[in-house]
């Protein structure tokens, strides 16, 4: 029997160099402590927790390390993907693997098997066909909060190149997910973990939802979206397109607590 499956995203931690999140509104006051309390109250050690990017405001690994230690200390088998603010995320599978420890894994080329689920994913990127409006950077700039991470910008590809690269990476990883599922007999437990949304707020199909169909993905989890959004898919909602269930799990969209996707009565 599979473990329970939870999702959460956009923790935006900053223990090494504090960056108050309440510039985004009073809901973010003491968000890390409140989130951790809810997490410990809800998640068991054998549960699988998908964490959908933007883990730390740290620009370098040494700045992000206390935030990673904090996540590692929480219950469950945590699987992390990269967000657009995770500038600390190291290049190369070896360096990423060196950060892992029991109960803490990072999305890379090979799928991760945990609790009866096979998990892969990517960061993805902003896409005109997956439009949700402004994200947290725009909201912070409007408030004068300087919410944009001040990371290195030289050599950053244009958005279309990033989308093509991320799509190729995701297709390659999903193919490996399918191969692993068939080999290990785990068909029906395929999970894709993203940061950017794979579909628009209206819930209309997109190139990514068609990719999920192609590789028979059961759950697709994403974050990145904050604040109130208009459209057919309300903030924090889950939606099914064919066999795939899509779940938005940005921290402020799920009440600052992990949301259960499967197990324990969840469907």
C-alpha positions as CSV (number, residue, x, y, z in Angstrom):
1,X,0.0,0.0,0.0
2,X,1.3,3.5,-0.9
3,X,2.1,6.0,1.8
4,X,0.0,9.2,2.0
5,X,1.0,11.8,-0.6
6,X,1.2,15.5,0.4
7,X,2.2,18.6,-1.5
8,X,3.4,22.1,-0.5
9,X,5.5,24.7,-2.2
10,X,7.1,28.2,-2.1
11,X,8.3,28.0,1.4
12,X,10.5,31.1,0.8
13,X,12.7,30.5,3.9
14,X,15.6,32.8,4.9
15,X,17.2,31.7,8.1
16,X,20.7,32.7,7.2
17,X,19.8,36.1,5.8
18,X,16.3,37.0,7.1
19,X,14.0,38.3,4.4
20,X,10.6,39.1,5.9
21,X,7.7,37.8,3.9
22,X,5.0,40.0,5.4
23,X,5.7,42.5,2.7
24,X,3.3,40.2,0.7
25,X,0.6,40.7,3.3
26,X,-0.3,39.8,6.9
27,X,-0.9,36.1,6.0
28,X,2.9,35.7,5.7
29,X,3.7,36.8,9.3
30,X,5.8,34.1,11.0
31,X,5.0,31.9,8.1
32,X,7.8,29.4,8.6
33,X,7.0,28.7,12.2
34,X,3.2,28.3,11.4
35,X,3.9,26.1,8.5
36,X,6.3,23.8,10.4
37,X,3.8,23.5,13.3
38,X,1.0,22.4,10.8
39,X,3.5,20.1,9.0
40,X,4.5,18.3,12.2
41,X,0.9,18.0,13.2
42,X,-0.2,16.5,9.9
43,X,2.6,14.5,8.3
44,X,3.9,11.1,9.4
45,X,7.5,9.9,8.9
46,X,6.6,7.5,6.1
47,X,4.4,10.0,4.2
48,X,5.7,11.4,0.9
49,X,5.8,15.3,0.7
50,X,6.3,17.0,-2.7
51,X,7.9,20.5,-2.3
52,X,7.4,22.5,-5.4
53,X,10.3,24.9,-5.5
54,X,11.3,28.4,-4.2
55,X,12.6,26.8,-1.0
56,X,15.1,29.5,0.0
57,X,15.9,33.1,-0.7
58,X,19.6,32.2,-0.3
59,X,21.7,33.1,-3.4
60,X,24.5,30.6,-2.5
61,X,24.4,27.1,-1.1
62,X,25.9,28.2,2.3
63,X,23.0,30.8,2.6
64,X,20.4,28.2,1.8
65,X,21.9,25.4,4.0
66,X,20.0,26.4,7.2
67,X,16.8,26.4,5.2
68,X,17.5,22.9,3.7
69,X,18.3,21.7,7.2
70,X,15.0,23.0,8.4
71,X,13.1,21.2,5.7
72,X,15.0,18.0,6.3
73,X,14.1,18.2,10.0
74,X,10.4,18.0,9.2
75,X,8.5,14.7,9.1
76,X,8.1,12.7,5.9
77,X,10.0,11.7,2.8
78,X,10.6,15.1,1.2
79,X,11.1,15.5,-2.6
80,X,12.2,18.9,-3.8
81,X,12.2,20.5,-7.3
82,X,13.9,23.7,-8.3
83,X,12.1,27.1,-8.3
84,X,12.9,30.3,-10.1
85,X,14.3,31.8,-6.9
86,X,16.5,28.8,-6.0
87,X,19.7,30.4,-7.2
88,X,21.6,28.2,-4.7
89,X,20.6,25.0,-6.5
90,X,23.9,23.4,-7.6
91,X,24.6,22.2,-11.1
92,X,25.4,18.6,-11.7
93,X,23.8,15.4,-10.4
94,X,26.8,14.6,-8.1
95,X,26.7,18.0,-6.3
96,X,22.9,17.6,-5.9
97,X,23.2,14.1,-4.7
98,X,25.7,15.2,-2.0
99,X,23.0,17.3,-0.4
100,X,20.6,14.4,0.0
101,X,20.1,12.6,3.3
102,X,17.5,10.1,4.5
103,X,14.1,11.6,3.9
104,X,15.4,14.4,1.6
105,X,15.7,14.0,-2.1
106,X,16.1,16.4,-5.1
107,X,14.6,16.0,-8.5
108,X,17.2,15.1,-11.1
109,X,17.4,12.9,-14.2
110,X,16.4,9.6,-12.7
111,X,12.9,9.2,-11.1
112,X,12.7,8.9,-7.3
113,X,10.9,6.0,-5.8
114,X,9.3,6.7,-2.4
115,X,6.4,5.4,-0.5
116,X,5.0,3.5,-3.5
117,X,5.2,6.6,-5.8
118,X,7.5,7.3,-8.7
119,X,8.3,11.0,-8.9
120,X,10.1,13.1,-11.5
121,X,9.7,16.7,-12.6
122,X,11.5,19.9,-13.5
123,X,11.3,23.6,-12.9
124,X,9.5,24.5,-16.1
125,X,9.1,28.2,-16.9
126,X,6.6,31.0,-17.6
127,X,4.6,30.3,-20.7
128,X,1.9,32.4,-22.5
129,X,-0.4,29.3,-22.7
130,X,-0.1,28.8,-18.9
131,X,-1.0,32.4,-17.9
132,X,-2.0,33.2,-14.3
133,X,-1.1,36.8,-14.2
134,X,1.5,38.4,-11.9
135,X,3.6,36.2,-9.7
136,X,5.2,37.0,-6.4
137,X,8.0,39.2,-7.9
138,X,5.5,41.6,-9.5
139,X,3.4,41.8,-6.3
140,X,6.5,42.6,-4.3
141,X,7.7,45.2,-6.7
142,X,4.3,46.9,-6.6
143,X,4.6,47.1,-2.8
144,X,8.1,48.5,-3.0
145,X,9.4,45.5,-1.1
146,X,12.2,44.5,-3.5
147,X,10.8,41.0,-3.7
148,X,12.8,40.0,-6.7
149,X,15.8,37.9,-5.8
150,X,19.0,39.6,-6.7
151,X,20.6,36.7,-8.4
152,X,23.1,36.5,-11.3
153,X,21.6,37.5,-14.6
154,X,24.4,37.3,-17.1
155,X,24.1,34.5,-19.6
156,X,20.4,33.8,-18.8
157,X,18.7,32.5,-22.0
158,X,15.7,34.3,-23.3
159,X,12.3,32.9,-22.1
160,X,11.5,30.9,-25.3
161,X,14.9,29.2,-25.1
162,X,14.2,28.4,-21.4
163,X,10.8,27.0,-22.2
164,X,12.2,24.8,-25.0
165,X,15.0,23.5,-22.7
166,X,12.7,22.8,-19.8
167,X,10.2,21.0,-22.1
168,X,12.9,18.8,-23.5
169,X,14.2,18.1,-20.0
170,X,10.7,17.2,-18.7
171,X,10.0,15.0,-21.7
172,X,13.2,13.1,-21.2
173,X,12.5,12.6,-17.5
174,X,8.9,11.6,-18.0
175,X,10.1,8.9,-20.5
176,X,12.4,7.6,-17.7
177,X,9.5,7.7,-15.3
178,X,7.5,5.5,-17.6
179,X,10.3,3.0,-18.1
180,X,10.8,2.8,-14.3
181,X,7.1,2.4,-13.7
182,X,6.9,-0.6,-16.1
183,X,10.1,-2.2,-14.7
184,X,9.1,-1.8,-11.0
185,X,5.4,-2.6,-11.5
186,X,4.5,0.8,-10.2
187,X,2.0,1.7,-12.9
188,X,-0.7,4.0,-11.6
189,X,1.6,5.9,-9.2
190,X,3.3,8.4,-11.5
191,X,3.9,11.9,-10.1
192,X,5.3,15.0,-11.9
193,X,6.6,17.8,-9.6
194,X,7.0,21.3,-11.2
195,X,7.4,24.8,-10.0
196,X,5.7,26.9,-12.8
197,X,2.1,26.1,-13.7
198,X,1.5,23.5,-16.5
199,X,-1.9,24.9,-17.4
200,X,-3.7,28.3,-17.3
201,X,-6.0,29.6,-14.6
202,X,-8.9,28.7,-16.8
203,X,-8.0,25.0,-16.6
204,X,-7.8,24.7,-20.4
205,X,-5.4,22.0,-21.8
206,X,-1.9,23.0,-22.8
207,X,1.2,21.5,-24.3
208,X,2.2,20.3,-20.8
209,X,-1.2,18.7,-20.0
210,X,-0.8,16.8,-23.3
211,X,2.6,15.7,-22.2
212,X,1.1,14.4,-18.9
213,X,-1.5,12.5,-21.0
214,X,1.2,11.0,-23.2
215,X,3.2,9.6,-20.2
216,X,0.1,8.7,-18.2
217,X,0.9,10.9,-15.2
218,X,-1.4,10.5,-12.2
219,X,-0.6,13.7,-10.2
220,X,1.0,16.9,-11.4
221,X,1.9,19.3,-8.6
222,X,3.0,23.0,-9.1
223,X,3.4,26.2,-7.2
224,X,4.7,29.7,-8.1
225,X,1.2,31.3,-8.0
226,X,0.4,33.7,-5.2
227,X,-2.4,36.0,-4.2
228,X,-5.9,36.1,-5.6
229,X,-6.3,35.0,-9.2
230,X,-9.2,35.2,-11.5
231,X,-10.1,32.3,-13.7
232,X,-11.7,28.9,-13.8
233,X,-9.3,27.2,-11.4
234,X,-9.6,28.9,-8.0
235,X,-6.3,29.4,-6.0
236,X,-5.5,26.2,-4.1
237,X,-7.9,24.1,-6.1
238,X,-7.3,20.7,-7.7
239,X,-8.5,19.8,-11.2
240,X,-8.5,16.6,-13.2
241,X,-7.8,16.5,-16.9
242,X,-8.2,13.0,-18.2
243,X,-6.2,10.7,-15.9
244,X,-4.0,13.5,-14.4
245,X,-5.0,15.4,-11.2
246,X,-3.4,18.9,-11.1
247,X,-2.8,20.6,-7.7
248,X,-1.7,24.1,-7.0
249,X,0.3,24.0,-3.7
250,X,1.8,27.5,-3.2
251,X,2.1,28.0,0.6
252,X,-0.4,30.9,0.8
253,X,-2.9,29.0,-1.5
254,X,-3.1,26.0,0.8
255,X,-3.4,27.7,4.2
256,X,0.3,27.4,5.1
257,X,0.0,23.6,5.7
258,X,0.8,20.5,3.5
259,X,-2.2,19.4,1.5
260,X,-3.0,15.7,1.2
261,X,-3.4,14.4,-2.3
262,X,-3.7,10.7,-1.8
263,X,-4.3,8.3,1.1
264,X,-6.2,8.7,4.4
265,X,-9.4,9.3,2.6
266,X,-8.1,11.8,0.0
267,X,-8.9,11.1,-3.6
